[in-house]
């Protein structure tokens, strides 16, 4: 069983721990399917950077970073070496242990929450 811990830079949103069989699921979908919000202005097709997240642990349990994703990460707000796009972070292992930090979404144009 995989374990995904989701932290938020917005201190008004509590961290969540999700456990289950998530192989083949993208971080964006996992977050949204569990009542949390992560912007995705392009509709999850790797054409923007609004679903930018930080993978603090468990990068090796995710699909490898592509050149296209890296190009869009460069356009994200405050990218770091831990930056990924939630729409591209496919979980590869049902025993994964992943820690994700979601940047503050309030400054993103099209932010709906």
C-alpha positions as semicolon CSV with decimal commas, in nm:
position;residue;x (nm);y (nm);z (nm)
1;X;0,000;0,000;0,000
2;X;0,133;0,342;-0,099
3;X;0,148;0,638;0,138
4;X;0,138;0,995;0,008
5;X;0,174;1,281;0,254
6;X;0,054;1,618;0,124
7;X;0,171;1,940;0,291
8;X;0,062;2,289;0,192
9;X;0,254;2,617;0,199
10;X;-0,079;2,781;0,286
11;X;-0,076;2,731;0,664
12;X;-0,458;2,750;0,669
13;X;-0,476;2,410;0,497
14;X;-0,396;2,104;0,706
15;X;-0,160;1,833;0,583
16;X;-0,315;1,507;0,472
17;X;-0,189;1,150;0,458
18;X;-0,337;0,927;0,189
19;X;-0,293;0,552;0,181
20;X;-0,402;0,311;-0,089
21;X;-0,320;0,150;-0,419
22;X;-0,215;0,449;-0,628
23;X;-0,002;0,287;-0,900
24;X;-0,077;0,462;-1,231
25;X;-0,230;0,765;-1,058
26;X;-0,090;1,115;-1,106
27;X;-0,033;1,340;-0,804
28;X;-0,271;1,601;-0,950
29;X;-0,555;1,348;-0,975
30;X;-0,481;1,200;-0,633
31;X;-0,496;1,541;-0,468
32;X;-0,814;1,649;-0,647
33;X;-0,987;1,311;-0,597
34;X;-0,931;1,349;-0,223
35;X;-1,088;1,692;-0,183
36;X;-0,773;1,903;-0,203
37;X;-0,702;2,166;-0,465
38;X;-0,413;2,193;-0,710
39;X;-0,454;2,433;-1,003
40;X;-0,435;2,292;-1,355
41;X;-0,515;2,566;-1,604
42;X;-0,412;2,356;-1,907
43;X;-0,629;2,058;-1,815
44;X;-0,338;1,834;-1,712
45;X;-0,168;1,810;-2,052
46;X;0,175;1,949;-1,955
47;X;0,116;2,285;-2,122
48;X;0,151;2,519;-1,823
49;X;0,307;2,523;-1,477
50;X;0,006;2,582;-1,252
51;X;0,012;2,229;-1,103
52;X;0,369;2,283;-0,982
53;X;0,453;2,086;-0,666
54;X;0,763;2,000;-0,465
55;X;0,847;1,631;-0,420
56;X;1,023;1,625;-0,084
57;X;1,052;1,245;-0,064
58;X;0,986;0,955;-0,299
59;X;1,098;1,096;-0,634
60;X;1,220;0,748;-0,732
61;X;0,861;0,615;-0,707
62;X;0,743;0,859;-0,978
63;X;0,765;0,855;-1,355
64;X;1,087;1,020;-1,470
65;X;1,101;1,393;-1,543
66;X;1,077;1,465;-1,919
67;X;1,237;1,751;-2,111
68;X;0,891;1,898;-2,180
69;X;0,799;1,894;-1,811
70;X;1,133;2,052;-1,722
71;X;1,068;2,334;-1,971
72;X;0,738;2,418;-1,799
73;X;0,885;2,386;-1,449
74;X;1,126;2,664;-1,547
75;X;0,816;2,888;-1,585
76;X;0,673;2,800;-1,242
77;X;0,678;3,031;-0,941
78;X;0,987;2,956;-0,725
79;X;1,103;2,632;-0,890
80;X;1,365;2,421;-0,710
81;X;1,543;2,093;-0,777
82;X;1,245;1,920;-0,609
83;X;0,993;2,080;-0,847
84;X;0,762;1,867;-1,059
85;X;0,427;1,912;-1,231
86;X;0,148;1,725;-1,055
87;X;-0,006;1,624;-1,388
88;X;0,316;1,445;-1,486
89;X;0,398;1,276;-1,153
90;X;0,265;0,927;-1,217
91;X;0,307;0,692;-0,922
92;X;0,491;0,379;-1,039
93;X;0,487;0,165;-0,724
94;X;0,206;0,055;-0,493
95;X;0,456;0,055;-0,205
96;X;0,562;0,416;-0,269
97;X;0,619;0,659;0,015
98;X;0,594;1,011;-0,121
99;X;0,592;1,351;0,047
100;X;0,452;1,638;-0,162
101;X;0,439;2,008;-0,078
102;X;0,185;2,218;-0,266
103;X;0,280;2,583;-0,316
104;X;0,035;2,855;-0,220
105;X;-0,224;2,852;-0,499
106;X;-0,372;3,198;-0,432
107;X;-0,141;3,385;-0,670
108;X;-0,217;3,163;-0,970
109;X;-0,434;3,321;-1,239
110;X;-0,745;3,109;-1,275
111;X;-0,719;2,987;-0,915
112;X;-1,068;2,871;-0,826
113;X;-1,052;2,818;-0,449
